[in-house]
Amino acid sequence: MRVGIYALAKNESANVPAWEASCREADVRVVTDTGSTDDTVELLEAAGVTVARGTPIPWRWDDAHTLSLCHLPADVDVAIRLDLDEALDPGWREALEAAWTPETTKLRYPYWWSPDFSFRCDRIHSRHGYRWTGATHEGLVRWSGAEVQTFTDDVVIRHFREVGKTHKSDLELLTRAVEENPTDARMHWYYARELDYAGDKRAGAAFANYLRMPGGAPNERAHARRSLARLDEKGASSHILAAMLEAPSEPEAHLYVAQMGWQKRDPVAALYWARQAYHCDRENMTHTSDVAAYGDLSADLAYSAAFELGLYAEALEYAREAARRNPGEPRHAENVAAIERMVVEDGPKP
């Protein structure tokens, strides 16, 4: 098996050392430089990385990444798109060879976008039969032959993006993308989300338009519903219920209803829905997830509601979990200590 790494670069000299060190076990490493004015090229070449050059005009991310893929030699079997602000965890080569089968065309693996947020990504794929599509938020598309996905937890890629870094052209490119592909639900979702990020009043209509389209991933549809709940307060309840139906294994909608119950002084409702959110597994996290919903919020709310209802043993369980999930919050430790005195030392109180 010949493994090739491919990437784009422009003024990435600060990222070269960590990137290069993480992927030395590849058989081929090719970086397509799109116009660096720093010493990115020199650093890469000094480390033994092949540097190609090219810039699509007009600029589009799908054309750029497909160009980068094409710079890999034809005899490469498995291609890994590894951006310069990413790194492979040690042991990746052995894990890749163990996970890849003769039938595999795409490998899905844990991708850590930030230290507390990961989801499964798909940028490890057969060298042939794929291309990137979409002016931005580009997706990997199988255009020749059947696609066979294999899953692994042992190949891990981590992202180290510069804090505050944004692509200023995203909204312009997404506008172009939805014009080019008016039936592409995925692009319409990204377009609506980008409008929402920008505080653009058109976001609500864009999300509603997306939801009227056939298709669309359940997690993206649920995110659109939750966004409409925030943008359209009058219809918030129906939007949240719809979000829950779209993606019942995600915690955000359950947590929303639990918080509403607590605000209305209904601990029974708060506990019920907090329990639903609490039991949503982090394995369900995707690029649409609200990271905070997978943290200590559900456990903290379940603790408060259970305590209010006199369910002290259950409250202790949730208090301990809230402290485990967020050890830096002193209130959680105080809650654990207080209720331990009640449950363990003094026994449950009536």
Secondary structure, DSSP 8 states (H G I E B T S, - for coil): --EEEEEEESS-TTTHHHHHHHTTTSSEEEEEES---SSHHHHHHHTT-EEEE---SS--HHHHHHHHHHTS-TT-SEEEE--TTEEE-TTHHHHHHHH--TT-SEEEEEEEEETTEEEEEEEEEESSSEEEESSSS-EEEE-SS---EEE-SS--EEE---TT---TTHHHHHHHHHHH-TT-HHHHHHHHHHHHHTT-TTHHHHHHHHHHSS---HHHHHHHHHHHHHH-GGGHHHHHHHHHHH-TT-SHHHHHHHHHHHHTT-HHHHHHHHHHHHT--GGG--TT--GGGGTTHHHHHHHHHHHHTT-HHHHHHHHHHHHHH-TT-HHHHHHHHHHHIIIIIS----
